Amino acid sequence: MLKKRTTWIRADADVAKAVALTTYVAREAGMDSRRVSAVSTAASEVSRNIVKYAGSGQFSVAQVEEDGRLGVRVVASDRGPGIADVPSALRDHYSTGGTLGLGLPGVKRLMDDLRIETTPGRGTTVTATIWDSGSAVPMRRNGARPAVLRSPHARTYTLPPSDSRDAGRVSAAARIRPHRGERVSGDAAVLRWVGERVLVSVVDGLGHGPAAADIAGRASEALAEVTVADVTATMELIHERLRPTDGAATAVAIIDPREGSYEAAAVGNVRIRITGAQDNRLEWSGGTLGARYRMPTLHRGHLGTDTLIMYTDGISDRFSYTDYPGVRGDDPAIATRVVVDRFGKDHDDAACLVLRLTR
C-alpha cells in the first residue's frame, strides 16, 4: 500500500473532507478525470452511509498496487447496526433508511472491486477499489481519425479540450460496449470540436461483428472530416460514405457552448433526449443512412443546465431519469457507464453519449 489518508466521519462536513482527500489521492495516483470522479463519488456514498446509519466511523483512502496494477482504495468502517441482508442492499431502490437506496448499488457500478464485511449489531466495513487499467481514451484532435472500438470490453471516450480559448466549456463522454461474444462493436461514437462548436454523434452499423464495425468506422471517418457545423450536411456526408454498405442508424448534434444552443437530428433506431426538469425525447426519422432515408426533423433549442443524451437501440428506451436521477448531474463518463451497465441489452451492441454544458 502506498499513500494513505485517514479521517473520522461524524457529520456532513467530514463527508466533504473524505471526498476532498479521495480526489487528492486519486489525482496523485495519476487517475484520469473519469476515475477521479468515480472514486470520489464512491467515497461520498460510503462515508455518508456512516453518518446516516452508524453516527460515526472511520474513513481511509490509499493508493494501492497489486500485480503491477495501480489503484485507489477507499475503506469505510463503523460500529453501527450492520447490514442484515447484503444482497438486497446491493439492489437498486432497496433501502432501510427511507432514501432512494442507490448508494451501495451505485458504488458497485462505479468501482472495479467492492467488498462488504458486516456483522449485525457490531458494524460494517466497506472496501471499494478502482484500478488504473482500461482508463478512458480521449478522442483524437480535429482532423485525426476518431478511435473506433477494437476491444472485447466496454470503453469510454471523452471530449478533448478545445484548441480555442474563446470556446465555451462543455463536458461530454461516450461509452461503447460490444454484443456479448463479439470482439468488436458495430456501434461507434464521435466527440470532437469543429471550430468553436462541438460535434457529437452515435452510429449503429447494421448487424453485428466485424461487418458492422466496418460500417461504424466508415461513418466515424466521415464525421472526422466535417469542417462546417451543419447537421443536415453532416448526415448527407455520412449517407454518401455508407452507400457501398448495409448502412447505419445515426444521431448527430452540434452544440454551441458559448450560446448554449444545440441542433440535433436522428435517423433510424437511435435516440436523442434532452433531460432536465422534464424528459424531452426528440422526434426521429425512419430509414438508414447509406441506403434510404428521409430528411430528419431538425431540432433546435437551448441546452442551459439540461443534459443531452444519445444512445443506440442496444440501450433500453424505457429507462427514465427517475430510474437513474444521476444522469442529470453525474460526470458524463460516470453517467454513460451507469446507463450502459444498467440499461444495456446483452444481445446487442450498445453506445451511449452524455453531454452537459459546464460553467
C-alpha positions, 0 to 999 in steps of 0.5 A: 500500500502506498499513500494513505489518508485517514479521517473520522466521519461524524457529520456532513462536513467530514463527508466533504473532507473524505471526498476532498482527500479521495480526489487528492489521492486519486489525482496523485495516483495519476487517475484520469478525470473519469476515475477521479470522479468515480472514486470520489463519488464512491467515497461520498456514498460510503462515508455518508452511509456512516453518518446516516446509519452508524453516527460515526466511523472511520474513513481511509483512502490509499493508493494501492498496487497489486500485480503491477496494477495501480489503484485507489482504495477507499475503506469505510468502517463503523460500529453501527447496526450492520447490514442484515441482508447484503444482497438486497442492499446491493439492489437498486431502490432497496433501502432501510433508511427511507432514501432512494437506496442507490448508494451501495448499488451505485458504488458497485457500478462505479468501482472495479472491486467492492467488498462488504464485511458486516456483522449485525449489531457490531458494524460494517466495513466497506472496501471499494477499489478502482484500478488504473487499467482500461482508463478512458481514451480521449478522442483524437484532435480535429482532423485525426481519425476518431478511435473506433472500438477494437476491444472485447470490453466496454470503453469510454471516450471523452471530449478533448479540450478545445484548441480555442480559448474563446470556446465555451466549456462543455463536458461530454463522454461516450461509452461503447460496449460490444454484443456479448461474444463479439470482439468488436462493436458495430456501434461507434461514437464521435466527440470532437470540436469543429471550430468553436462548436462541438460535434457529437454523434452515435452510429449503429452499423447494421448487424453485428461483428466485424461487418458492422464495425466496418460500417461504424468506422466508415461513418466515424471517418466521415464525421472526422472530416466535417469542417462546417457545423451543419447537421443536415450536411453532416448526415448527407456526408455520412449517407454518401460514405455508407452507400457501398454498405448495409448502412447505419442508424445515426444521431448527430448534434452540434452544440454551441457552448458559448450560446448554449444552443444545440441542433440535433437530428436522428435517423433510424433506431437511435435516440436523442433526449434532452433531460432536465426538469422534464424528459424531452425525447426528440422526434426521429426519422425512419430509414438508414443512412447509406441506403434510404432515408428521409430528411430528419426533423431538425431540432433546435433549442437551448441546452442551459443546465439540461443534459443531452443524451444519445444512445443506440437501440442496444440501450433500453428506451424505457429507462427514465431519469427517475430510474437513474436521477444521476444522469442529470448531474453525474460526470458524463463518463460516470453517467454513460457507464451507469446507463450502459451497465444498467440499461444495456441489452446483452444481445446487442451492441450498445453506445451511449453519449452524455453531454452537459454544458459546464460553467 
